[in-house]
Amino acid sequence: EAGVAQSPRYKIIEKRQSVAFWCNPISGHATLYWYQQILGQGPKLLIQFQNNGVVDDSQLPKDRFSAERLKGVDSTLKIQPAKLEDSAVYLCASSLVRWGQATEAFFGQGTRLTVV
Amino acid sequence: DAKTTQPPSMDCAEGRAANLPCNHSTISGNEYVYWYRQIHSQGPQYIIHGLKNNETNEMASLIITEDRKSSTLILPHATLRDTAVYYCIVTSGGSYIPTFGRGTSLIVHP
C-alpha cells in the first residue's frame, strides 16, 4: 500500500518569497491534515480537511498561509510571503475517518523548509 | 495545549522492556489514548490506541489505569531502532484536533 506522498523533501528560500508544498494522501482517505513542526517541538496542526471541505483552520496564519484540497484528493499548502520563523518541517497526514473515531493517521515524510 | 504530560527523556538497554509513562488526568469518558512515535527525519508513526482496556499489537502494549488518568506504553524488547520521540495523545470523537506535546525522547543503548 502506498503511503502519504509529499514533495519536495527539502526547500530553501529567501524571506518574502513564496513556496508551495504538495501532498497526495493514501487512496480513499477522506481526512487530510497539514502540520508544522518546528525543531525540538511536537507537530502543530495547521489545517484539517474532510474531503475537500475545511474542518478546522483555526491555527493557520491566514495572512500568509493558504491551503486547498482539489477534488478531495491532493492538497497544496502555500506560504506567501515567507518569514524566517516559518522554517520548519511541514507534515501531511491522512486518515480514513475523522480522528477521534478510533482510527489512525498516516504521515508523510515531510518537507523541510529553510527560510534565509 | 497538550492534554498529556510525559517525561522529556528516558533511556533503556537493548533487549529490555521500555516503559513509557503518560499522565492524562483530565481525560474525559469519550477520549481515546493514542501513541505515536517519530524517528529522526521521518513523519510520526502510529503505534497503538485504547479507550479503557489494555491493548496489545505487534509493536507494543498499552496499559491504561482503571481511572484512565494515566497510561504506560510498553515496548517489550527494545531495539536500537526503537530510538525515537514517543508522543502520547488524547483525542475524542467530539474534538478532532490532534494535539502533540513535546513527547518523550527514548534512547535505546547497546
Interface residues (C-beta under 8 A of the other chain):
Chain A: V4 Y33 Y35 G40 Q41 G42 P43 K44 L45 Q48 V55 D56 L91 A93 R98 W99 G100 Q101 A102 E104 A105 F106 F107 G108 Q109 G110
Chain B: A2 Y32 Y34 S41 Q42 G43 P44 Q45 Y46 H49 L51 V85 Y87 T91 S92 G93 G94 S95 Y96 I97 P98 T99 F100 G101 R102 G103
